[in-house]
């Protein structure tokens, strides 16, 4: 019994589901779906740092509407970057596994007398 490679696991997922899960919450949930732990932890770290930066820069005062828009647009930017990256990684892994399968199939000799 052979275990699937990382590319096979990634290619077996649906790219649009991972992209949707990365966009909607904006915290890299699509990476959990794809079983990609390092990008997930990196996204969580960046999102936490963005919240912490806003918290420490503002202090005890109430944020203005412009500052709220800046905070939300930062999270939106993080989610857009993760959507694009998850989709590109899926396409790359899918193409790689297709090429490997075609290579295996073409290496099998066909004919009457092998």
Buried (B, 14 or more C-beta within 10 A) or exposed (E): EEEEEEBBBBBBBEBEBBBBBBBEEBBBBBBBBBEBEEBBEBBEEBBEEBEEEBEEEEEEEEBEEEBEEEBEEBBEEBBEEBBEBBBEBBEEBBEBBEEBEEEEEEEEEEEEEE
